[in-house]
Amino acid sequence: MQPRQQLTLKEVQVAILVWEGFTNRDIASRLEISPRTVETHVSSIISKLGARSRTEAVRKAVQGSLIR
């Protein structure tokens, strides 16, 4: 399954902002959600993509054509 099919729209938005280098606090502000919600989305992204870290998750998302 491709990353776009695995991730929710909000997770895709969070993944893009992580890829762009934003902190959880910055992402929360941009998406008007709490930093804790961002942490939850990042954890979910990591889990769904079988990654061990935020960096690896973003790398896998890029390789899976989620982010370009």
PyMOL Python script that loads the backbone (N, CA, C, O; Angstrom):
from pymol import cmd

cmd.read_pdbstr("""\
ATOM      1  N   MET A   1       0.849  -1.185   0.000  1.00  0.00           N
ATOM      2  CA  MET A   1       0.000   0.000   0.000  1.00  0.00           C
ATOM      3  C   MET A   1       0.890   1.242   0.000  1.00  0.00           C
ATOM      4  O   MET A   1       1.875   1.309   0.736  1.00  0.00           O
ATOM      5  N   GLN A   2       0.540   2.212  -0.822  1.00  0.00           N
ATOM      6  CA  GLN A   2       1.296   3.458  -0.911  1.00  0.00           C
ATOM      7  C   GLN A   2       1.038   4.319   0.318  1.00  0.00           C
ATOM      8  O   GLN A   2      -0.038   4.240   0.911  1.00  0.00           O
ATOM      9  N   PRO A   3       2.022   5.150   0.714  1.00  0.00           N
ATOM     10  CA  PRO A   3       1.840   6.014   1.882  1.00  0.00           C
ATOM     11  C   PRO A   3       0.592   6.872   1.823  1.00  0.00           C
ATOM     12  O   PRO A   3      -0.050   7.079   2.853  1.00  0.00           O
ATOM     13  N   ARG A   4       0.222   7.379   0.654  1.00  0.00           N
ATOM     14  CA  ARG A   4      -0.973   8.225   0.548  1.00  0.00           C
ATOM     15  C   ARG A   4      -2.218   7.451   0.946  1.00  0.00           C
ATOM     16  O   ARG A   4      -3.175   8.037   1.453  1.00  0.00           O
ATOM     17  N   GLN A   5      -2.218   6.149   0.724  1.00  0.00           N
ATOM     18  CA  GLN A   5      -3.367   5.331   1.091  1.00  0.00           C
ATOM     19  C   GLN A   5      -3.335   4.966   2.564  1.00  0.00           C
ATOM     20  O   GLN A   5      -4.379   4.673   3.145  1.00  0.00           O
ATOM     21  N   GLN A   6      -2.170   4.977   3.175  1.00  0.00           N
ATOM     22  CA  GLN A   6      -2.020   4.611   4.573  1.00  0.00           C
ATOM     23  C   GLN A   6      -2.314   5.771   5.511  1.00  0.00           C
ATOM     24  O   GLN A   6      -2.842   5.561   6.603  1.00  0.00           O
ATOM     25  N   LEU A   7      -1.985   6.978   5.108  1.00  0.00           N
ATOM     26  CA  LEU A   7      -2.067   8.131   5.996  1.00  0.00           C
ATOM     27  C   LEU A   7      -3.346   8.923   5.774  1.00  0.00           C
ATOM     28  O   LEU A   7      -3.855   9.020   4.657  1.00  0.00           O
ATOM     29  N   THR A   8      -3.855   9.487   6.870  1.00  0.00           N
ATOM     30  CA  THR A   8      -5.003  10.381   6.767  1.00  0.00           C
ATOM     31  C   THR A   8      -4.541  11.711   6.160  1.00  0.00           C
ATOM     32  O   THR A   8      -3.344  11.977   6.059  1.00  0.00           O
ATOM     33  N   LEU A   9      -5.495  12.525   5.765  1.00  0.00           N
ATOM     34  CA  LEU A   9      -5.162  13.839   5.216  1.00  0.00           C
ATOM     35  C   LEU A   9      -4.360  14.661   6.228  1.00  0.00           C
ATOM     36  O   LEU A   9      -3.371  15.295   5.861  1.00  0.00           O
ATOM     37  N   LYS A  10      -4.771  14.656   7.482  1.00  0.00           N
ATOM     38  CA  LYS A  10      -4.068  15.425   8.510  1.00  0.00           C
ATOM     39  C   LYS A  10      -2.653  14.894   8.698  1.00  0.00           C
ATOM     40  O   LYS A  10      -1.724  15.678   8.888  1.00  0.00           O
ATOM     41  N   GLU A  11      -2.473  13.577   8.647  1.00  0.00           N
ATOM     42  CA  GLU A  11      -1.127  12.989   8.769  1.00  0.00           C
ATOM     43  C   GLU A  11      -0.255  13.405   7.591  1.00  0.00           C
ATOM     44  O   GLU A  11       0.936  13.661   7.763  1.00  0.00           O
ATOM     45  N   VAL A  12      -0.829  13.473   6.412  1.00  0.00           N
ATOM     46  CA  VAL A  12      -0.078  13.939   5.236  1.00  0.00           C
ATOM     47  C   VAL A  12       0.348  15.389   5.449  1.00  0.00           C
ATOM     48  O   VAL A  12       1.492  15.746   5.166  1.00  0.00           O
ATOM     49  N   GLN A  13      -0.561  16.224   5.943  1.00  0.00           N
ATOM     50  CA  GLN A  13      -0.222  17.623   6.205  1.00  0.00           C
ATOM     51  C   GLN A  13       0.910  17.723   7.219  1.00  0.00           C
ATOM     52  O   GLN A  13       1.850  18.496   7.033  1.00  0.00           O
ATOM     53  N   VAL A  14       0.822  16.949   8.279  1.00  0.00           N
ATOM     54  CA  VAL A  14       1.865  16.957   9.307  1.00  0.00           C
ATOM     55  C   VAL A  14       3.187  16.468   8.715  1.00  0.00           C
ATOM     56  O   VAL A  14       4.233  17.067   8.963  1.00  0.00           O
ATOM     57  N   ALA A  15       3.147  15.389   7.938  1.00  0.00           N
ATOM     58  CA  ALA A  15       4.375  14.843   7.335  1.00  0.00           C
ATOM     59  C   ALA A  15       5.053  15.877   6.442  1.00  0.00           C
ATOM     60  O   ALA A  15       6.278  15.998   6.449  1.00  0.00           O
ATOM     61  N   ILE A  16       4.273  16.609   5.686  1.00  0.00           N
ATOM     62  CA  ILE A  16       4.839  17.638   4.803  1.00  0.00           C
ATOM     63  C   ILE A  16       5.536  18.716   5.629  1.00  0.00           C
ATOM     64  O   ILE A  16       6.635  19.153   5.286  1.00  0.00           O
ATOM     65  N   LEU A  17       4.903  19.139   6.704  1.00  0.00           N
ATOM     66  CA  LEU A  17       5.503  20.179   7.545  1.00  0.00           C
ATOM     67  C   LEU A  17       6.746  19.659   8.276  1.00  0.00           C
ATOM     68  O   LEU A  17       7.702  20.409   8.474  1.00  0.00           O
ATOM     69  N   VAL A  18       6.740  18.396   8.675  1.00  0.00           N
ATOM     70  CA  VAL A  18       7.951  17.798   9.265  1.00  0.00           C
ATOM     71  C   VAL A  18       9.058  17.820   8.228  1.00  0.00           C
ATOM     72  O   VAL A  18      10.189  18.197   8.534  1.00  0.00           O
ATOM     73  N   TRP A  19       8.745  17.420   7.010  1.00  0.00           N
ATOM     74  CA  TRP A  19       9.725  17.399   5.922  1.00  0.00           C
ATOM     75  C   TRP A  19      10.290  18.790   5.663  1.00  0.00           C
ATOM     76  O   TRP A  19      11.464  18.938   5.325  1.00  0.00           O
ATOM     77  N   GLU A  20       9.448  19.809   5.823  1.00  0.00           N
ATOM     78  CA  GLU A  20       9.890  21.187   5.617  1.00  0.00           C
ATOM     79  C   GLU A  20      10.701  21.721   6.800  1.00  0.00           C
ATOM     80  O   GLU A  20      11.214  22.839   6.748  1.00  0.00           O
ATOM     81  N   GLY A  21      10.815  20.922   7.863  1.00  0.00           N
ATOM     82  CA  GLY A  21      11.685  21.288   8.971  1.00  0.00           C
ATOM     83  C   GLY A  21      11.018  21.970  10.149  1.00  0.00           C
ATOM     84  O   GLY A  21      11.706  22.481  11.033  1.00  0.00           O
ATOM     85  N   PHE A  22       9.699  21.988  10.180  1.00  0.00           N
ATOM     86  CA  PHE A  22       8.996  22.642  11.275  1.00  0.00           C
ATOM     87  C   PHE A  22       9.002  21.777  12.531  1.00  0.00           C
ATOM     88  O   PHE A  22       8.986  20.549  12.451  1.00  0.00           O
ATOM     89  N   THR A  23       9.025  22.423  13.677  1.00  0.00           N
ATOM     90  CA  THR A  23       8.921  21.728  14.956  1.00  0.00           C
ATOM     91  C   THR A  23       7.449  21.383  15.209  1.00  0.00           C
ATOM     92  O   THR A  23       6.553  21.898  14.542  1.00  0.00           O
ATOM     93  N   ASN A  24       7.222  20.502  16.186  1.00  0.00           N
ATOM     94  CA  ASN A  24       5.843  20.156  16.531  1.00  0.00           C
ATOM     95  C   ASN A  24       5.049  21.392  16.931  1.00  0.00           C
ATOM     96  O   ASN A  24       3.883  21.534  16.561  1.00  0.00           O
ATOM     97  N   ARG A  25       5.668  22.270  17.673  1.00  0.00           N
ATOM     98  CA  ARG A  25       4.982  23.501  18.103  1.00  0.00           C
ATOM     99  C   ARG A  25       4.609  24.358  16.894  1.00  0.00           C
ATOM    100  O   ARG A  25       3.502  24.892  16.827  1.00  0.00           O
ATOM    101  N   ASP A  26       5.543  24.491  15.930  1.00  0.00           N
ATOM    102  CA  ASP A  26       5.266  25.264  14.717  1.00  0.00           C
ATOM    103  C   ASP A  26       4.140  24.625  13.902  1.00  0.00           C
ATOM    104  O   ASP A  26       3.263  25.316  13.384  1.00  0.00           O
ATOM    105  N   ILE A  27       4.180  23.303  13.799  1.00  0.00           N
ATOM    106  CA  ILE A  27       3.151  22.577  13.053  1.00  0.00           C
ATOM    107  C   ILE A  27       1.795  22.791  13.720  1.00  0.00           C
ATOM    108  O   ILE A  27       0.799  23.050  13.045  1.00  0.00           O
ATOM    109  N   ALA A  28       1.761  22.684  15.033  1.00  0.00           N
ATOM    110  CA  ALA A  28       0.512  22.881  15.773  1.00  0.00           C
ATOM    111  C   ALA A  28      -0.069  24.264  15.492  1.00  0.00           C
ATOM    112  O   ALA A  28      -1.270  24.409  15.267  1.00  0.00           O
ATOM    113  N   SER A  29       0.775  25.251  15.506  1.00  0.00           N
ATOM    114  CA  SER A  29       0.323  26.611  15.254  1.00  0.00           C
ATOM    115  C   SER A  29      -0.225  26.761  13.840  1.00  0.00           C
ATOM    116  O   SER A  29      -1.279  27.363  13.640  1.00  0.00           O
ATOM    117  N   ARG A  30       0.485  26.217  12.866  1.00  0.00           N
ATOM    118  CA  ARG A  30       0.055  26.330  11.470  1.00  0.00           C
ATOM    119  C   ARG A  30      -1.264  25.605  11.203  1.00  0.00           C
ATOM    120  O   ARG A  30      -2.104  26.089  10.445  1.00  0.00           O
ATOM    121  N   LEU A  31      -1.436  24.441  11.833  1.00  0.00           N
ATOM    122  CA  LEU A  31      -2.634  23.643  11.586  1.00  0.00           C
ATOM    123  C   LEU A  31      -3.748  23.894  12.607  1.00  0.00           C
ATOM    124  O   LEU A  31      -4.821  23.294  12.539  1.00  0.00           O
ATOM    125  N   GLU A  32      -3.468  24.790  13.547  1.00  0.00           N
ATOM    126  CA  GLU A  32      -4.430  25.141  14.595  1.00  0.00           C
ATOM    127  C   GLU A  32      -4.903  23.916  15.373  1.00  0.00           C
ATOM    128  O   GLU A  32      -6.098  23.705  15.581  1.00  0.00           O
ATOM    129  N   ILE A  33      -3.923  23.120  15.794  1.00  0.00           N
ATOM    130  CA  ILE A  33      -4.158  21.964  16.652  1.00  0.00           C
ATOM    131  C   ILE A  33      -3.144  22.036  17.786  1.00  0.00           C
ATOM    132  O   ILE A  33      -2.233  22.862  17.742  1.00  0.00           O
ATOM    133  N   SER A  34      -3.284  21.198  18.786  1.00  0.00           N
ATOM    134  CA  SER A  34      -2.358  21.241  19.917  1.00  0.00           C
ATOM    135  C   SER A  34      -1.048  20.520  19.582  1.00  0.00           C
ATOM    136  O   SER A  34      -1.028  19.630  18.732  1.00  0.00           O
ATOM    137  N   PRO A  35       0.039  20.905  20.249  1.00  0.00           N
ATOM    138  CA  PRO A  35       1.304  20.193  20.042  1.00  0.00           C
ATOM    139  C   PRO A  35       1.172  18.702  20.368  1.00  0.00           C
ATOM    140  O   PRO A  35       1.822  17.874  19.731  1.00  0.00           O
ATOM    141  N   ARG A  36       0.348  18.356  21.341  1.00  0.00           N
ATOM    142  CA  ARG A  36       0.143  16.944  21.691  1.00  0.00           C
ATOM    143  C   ARG A  36      -0.518  16.196  20.540  1.00  0.00           C
ATOM    144  O   ARG A  36      -0.192  15.038  20.281  1.00  0.00           O
ATOM    145  N   THR A  37      -1.442  16.852  19.852  1.00  0.00           N
ATOM    146  CA  THR A  37      -2.091  16.229  18.691  1.00  0.00           C
ATOM    147  C   THR A  37      -1.070  16.015  17.582  1.00  0.00           C
ATOM    148  O   THR A  37      -1.109  14.996  16.892  1.00  0.00           O
ATOM    149  N   VAL A  38      -0.168  16.953  17.406  1.00  0.00           N
ATOM    150  CA  VAL A  38       0.899  16.785  16.411  1.00  0.00           C
ATOM    151  C   VAL A  38       1.745  15.570  16.787  1.00  0.00           C
ATOM    152  O   VAL A  38       2.065  14.750  15.927  1.00  0.00           O
ATOM    153  N   GLU A  39       2.107  15.450  18.056  1.00  0.00           N
ATOM    154  CA  GLU A  39       2.892  14.290  18.517  1.00  0.00           C
ATOM    155  C   GLU A  39       2.163  12.986  18.187  1.00  0.00           C
ATOM    156  O   GLU A  39       2.777  12.011  17.753  1.00  0.00           O
ATOM    157  N   THR A  40       0.858  12.984  18.397  1.00  0.00           N
ATOM    158  CA  THR A  40       0.069  11.790  18.092  1.00  0.00           C
ATOM    159  C   THR A  40       0.109  11.479  16.602  1.00  0.00           C
ATOM    160  O   THR A  40       0.272  10.324  16.209  1.00  0.00           O
ATOM    161  N   HIS A  41      -0.040  12.508  15.774  1.00  0.00           N
ATOM    162  CA  HIS A  41       0.019  12.296  14.325  1.00  0.00           C
ATOM    163  C   HIS A  41       1.402  11.800  13.899  1.00  0.00           C
ATOM    164  O   HIS A  41       1.507  10.884  13.082  1.00  0.00           O
ATOM    165  N   VAL A  42       2.452  12.394  14.444  1.00  0.00           N
ATOM    166  CA  VAL A  42       3.816  11.966  14.099  1.00  0.00           C
ATOM    167  C   VAL A  42       4.026  10.505  14.509  1.00  0.00           C
ATOM    168  O   VAL A  42       4.600   9.727  13.748  1.00  0.00           O
ATOM    169  N   SER A  43       3.571  10.136  15.688  1.00  0.00           N
ATOM    170  CA  SER A  43       3.700   8.744  16.142  1.00  0.00           C
ATOM    171  C   SER A  43       2.954   7.795  15.211  1.00  0.00           C
ATOM    172  O   SER A  43       3.445   6.714  14.886  1.00  0.00           O
ATOM    173  N   SER A  44       1.774   8.206  14.792  1.00  0.00           N
ATOM    174  CA  SER A  44       0.979   7.397  13.882  1.00  0.00           C
ATOM    175  C   SER A  44       1.670   7.247  12.522  1.00  0.00           C
ATOM    176  O   SER A  44       1.681   6.162  11.942  1.00  0.00           O
ATOM    177  N   ILE A  45       2.238   8.335  12.026  1.00  0.00           N
ATOM    178  CA  ILE A  45       2.963   8.308  10.754  1.00  0.00           C
ATOM    179  C   ILE A  45       4.134   7.331  10.852  1.00  0.00           C
ATOM    180  O   ILE A  45       4.338   6.498   9.969  1.00  0.00           O
ATOM    181  N   ILE A  46       4.888   7.444  11.923  1.00  0.00           N
ATOM    182  CA  ILE A  46       6.045   6.567  12.137  1.00  0.00           C
ATOM    183  C   ILE A  46       5.598   5.110  12.148  1.00  0.00           C
ATOM    184  O   ILE A  46       6.214   4.262  11.501  1.00  0.00           O
ATOM    185  N   SER A  47       4.541   4.824  12.873  1.00  0.00           N
ATOM    186  CA  SER A  47       4.026   3.462  12.980  1.00  0.00           C
ATOM    187  C   SER A  47       3.520   2.936  11.635  1.00  0.00           C
ATOM    188  O   SER A  47       3.880   1.836  11.216  1.00  0.00           O
ATOM    189  N   LYS A  48       2.691   3.725  10.970  1.00  0.00           N
ATOM    190  CA  LYS A  48       2.103   3.291   9.699  1.00  0.00           C
ATOM    191  C   LYS A  48       3.152   3.053   8.619  1.00  0.00           C
ATOM    192  O   LYS A  48       2.981   2.176   7.773  1.00  0.00           O
ATOM    193  N   LEU A  49       4.241   3.829   8.641  1.00  0.00           N
ATOM    194  CA  LEU A  49       5.268   3.687   7.610  1.00  0.00           C
ATOM    195  C   LEU A  49       6.384   2.731   8.031  1.00  0.00           C
ATOM    196  O   LEU A  49       7.340   2.517   7.286  1.00  0.00           O
ATOM    197  N   GLY A  50       6.257   2.160   9.223  1.00  0.00           N
ATOM    198  CA  GLY A  50       7.252   1.199   9.694  1.00  0.00           C
ATOM    199  C   GLY A  50       8.608   1.825   9.929  1.00  0.00           C
ATOM    200  O   GLY A  50       9.642   1.197   9.698  1.00  0.00           O
ATOM    201  N   ALA A  51       8.602   3.050  10.384  1.00  0.00           N
ATOM    202  CA  ALA A  51       9.846   3.792  10.612  1.00  0.00           C
ATOM    203  C   ALA A  51      10.231   3.716  12.089  1.00  0.00           C
ATOM    204  O   ALA A  51       9.425   3.340  12.940  1.00  0.00           O
ATOM    205  N   ARG A  52      11.472   4.081  12.368  1.00  0.00           N
ATOM    206  CA  ARG A  52      11.945   4.114  13.749  1.00  0.00           C
ATOM    207  C   ARG A  52      12.091   5.525  14.278  1.00  0.00           C
ATOM    208  O   ARG A  52      12.288   5.724  15.477  1.00  0.00           O
ATOM    209  N   SER A  53      11.996   6.501  13.400  1.00  0.00           N
ATOM    210  CA  SER A  53      12.164   7.889  13.812  1.00  0.00           C
ATOM    211  C   SER A  53      11.370   8.789  12.874  1.00  0.00           C
ATOM    212  O   SER A  53      10.897   8.360  11.821  1.00  0.00           O
ATOM    213  N   ARG A  54      11.239  10.012  13.273  1.00  0.00           N
ATOM    214  CA  ARG A  54      10.563  11.021  12.468  1.00  0.00           C
ATOM    215  C   ARG A  54      11.309  11.226  11.143  1.00  0.00           C
ATOM    216  O   ARG A  54      10.691  11.373  10.089  1.00  0.00           O
ATOM    217  N   THR A  55      12.620  11.232  11.213  1.00  0.00           N
ATOM    218  CA  THR A  55      13.433  11.408  10.004  1.00  0.00           C
ATOM    219  C   THR A  55      13.232  10.255   9.032  1.00  0.00           C
ATOM    220  O   THR A  55      13.059  10.471   7.832  1.00  0.00           O
ATOM    221  N   GLU A  56      13.254   9.036   9.547  1.00  0.00           N
ATOM    222  CA  GLU A  56      13.057   7.872   8.690  1.00  0.00           C
ATOM    223  C   GLU A  56      11.648   7.869   8.096  1.00  0.00           C
ATOM    224  O   GLU A  56      11.470   7.505   6.934  1.00  0.00           O
ATOM    225  N   ALA A  57      10.659   8.267   8.873  1.00  0.00           N
ATOM    226  CA  ALA A  57       9.283   8.320   8.375  1.00  0.00           C
ATOM    227  C   ALA A  57       9.171   9.288   7.201  1.00  0.00           C
ATOM    228  O   ALA A  57       8.529   8.984   6.196  1.00  0.00           O
ATOM    229  N   VAL A  58       9.794  10.447   7.334  1.00  0.00           N
ATOM    230  CA  VAL A  58       9.738  11.434   6.250  1.00  0.00           C
ATOM    231  C   VAL A  58      10.482  10.911   5.021  1.00  0.00           C
ATOM    232  O   VAL A  58      10.030  11.102   3.893  1.00  0.00           O
ATOM    233  N   ARG A  59      11.612  10.258   5.236  1.00  0.00           N
ATOM    234  CA  ARG A  59      12.351   9.670   4.113  1.00  0.00           C
ATOM    235  C   ARG A  59      11.477   8.646   3.380  1.00  0.00           C
ATOM    236  O   ARG A  59      11.420   8.641   2.150  1.00  0.00           O
ATOM    237  N   LYS A  60      10.803   7.789   4.132  1.00  0.00           N
ATOM    238  CA  LYS A  60       9.926   6.793   3.522  1.00  0.00           C
ATOM    239  C   LYS A  60       8.757   7.456   2.805  1.00  0.00           C
ATOM    240  O   LYS A  60       8.335   6.997   1.744  1.00  0.00           O
ATOM    241  N   ALA A  61       8.241   8.522   3.375  1.00  0.00           N
ATOM    242  CA  ALA A  61       7.143   9.241   2.727  1.00  0.00           C
ATOM    243  C   ALA A  61       7.600   9.830   1.404  1.00  0.00           C
ATOM    244  O   ALA A  61       6.864   9.778   0.418  1.00  0.00           O
ATOM    245  N   VAL A  62       8.786  10.382   1.368  1.00  0.00           N
ATOM    246  CA  VAL A  62       9.317  10.946   0.119  1.00  0.00           C
ATOM    247  C   VAL A  62       9.528   9.837  -0.905  1.00  0.00           C
ATOM    248  O   VAL A  62       9.171   9.996  -2.073  1.00  0.00           O
ATOM    249  N   GLN A  63      10.095   8.735  -0.484  1.00  0.00           N
ATOM    250  CA  GLN A  63      10.328   7.619  -1.396  1.00  0.00           C
ATOM    251  C   GLN A  63       9.028   7.026  -1.901  1.00  0.00           C
ATOM    252  O   GLN A  63       8.972   6.491  -3.008  1.00  0.00           O
ATOM    253  N   GLY A  64       7.982   7.119  -1.094  1.00  0.00           N
ATOM    254  CA  GLY A  64       6.674   6.599  -1.485  1.00  0.00           C
ATOM    255  C   GLY A  64       5.820   7.612  -2.225  1.00  0.00           C
ATOM    256  O   GLY A  64       4.620   7.403  -2.407  1.00  0.00           O
ATOM    257  N   SER A  65       6.429   8.704  -2.650  1.00  0.00           N
ATOM    258  CA  SER A  65       5.762   9.757  -3.410  1.00  0.00           C
ATOM    259  C   SER A  65       4.685  10.487  -2.623  1.00  0.00           C
ATOM    260  O   SER A  65       3.786  11.083  -3.217  1.00  0.00           O
ATOM    261  N   LEU A  66       4.760  10.452  -1.297  1.00  0.00           N
ATOM    262  CA  LEU A  66       3.817  11.203  -0.479  1.00  0.00           C
ATOM    263  C   LEU A  66       4.142  12.689  -0.558  1.00  0.00           C
ATOM    264  O   LEU A  66       3.253  13.536  -0.637  1.00  0.00           O
ATOM    265  N   ILE A  67       5.443  12.984  -0.533  1.00  0.00           N
ATOM    266  CA  ILE A  67       5.899  14.369  -0.508  1.00  0.00           C
ATOM    267  C   ILE A  67       6.860  14.578  -1.668  1.00  0.00           C
ATOM    268  O   ILE A  67       7.785  13.789  -1.860  1.00  0.00           O
ATOM    269  N   ARG A  68       6.648  15.619  -2.430  1.00  0.00           N
ATOM    270  CA  ARG A  68       7.577  15.984  -3.514  1.00  0.00           C
ATOM    271  C   ARG A  68       7.459  17.459  -3.781  1.00  0.00           C
ATOM    272  O   ARG A  68       8.148  17.986  -4.654  1.00  0.00           O
TER     273      ARG A  68
END
""", "prot")
cmd.dss("prot")
cmd.show_as("cartoon", "prot")
cmd.util.cbc("prot")
cmd.orient("prot")
